[in-house]
Amino acid sequence: MELKISALDEEEVTPQELEEISKLMEETPREGIPWNQAKREIGL
């Protein structure tokens, strides 16, 4: 399998989105939120 790496476009996030992302980043190591659930919660 070949790994392809590309640059991501920057996007502005609202303070509410930033707070949600920060919360998910803190919870993930402790509670192990599955990646698919995390993506749904942040709207990816």
C-alpha positions in Angstrom: 0.0 0.0 0.0 1.3 3.4 -0.9 0.7 6.4 1.3 -0.2 9.6 -0.5 0.4 12.8 1.4 -1.0 16.2 0.3 -1.4 19.6 1.9 -4.7 20.5 3.4 -6.4 23.8 2.7 -6.7 26.0 5.7 -10.3 26.7 6.8 -11.5 29.3 9.3 -13.3 27.8 12.3 -15.8 29.5 14.5 -15.0 29.7 18.3 -17.8 27.1 18.8 -16.1 24.7 16.4 -12.7 25.3 18.0 -14.2 24.6 21.4 -15.8 21.3 20.1 -12.5 20.2 18.5 -10.6 21.0 21.7 -13.1 18.9 23.7 -12.8 16.0 21.3 -9.0 16.2 21.5 -9.2 15.9 25.3 -11.7 13.1 25.3 -10.2 10.9 22.7 -7.1 9.7 24.6 -9.2 9.1 27.8 -12.3 7.6 26.3 -11.1 6.4 22.9 -13.8 7.9 20.7 -13.9 6.0 17.4 -12.6 8.2 14.5 -15.9 7.9 12.6 -17.8 9.2 15.6 -15.3 12.1 16.0 -15.7 13.0 12.3 -19.5 13.1 12.6 -19.3 15.3 15.7 -17.1 17.9 14.0 -19.0 17.7 10.7 -16.5 16.0 8.5 
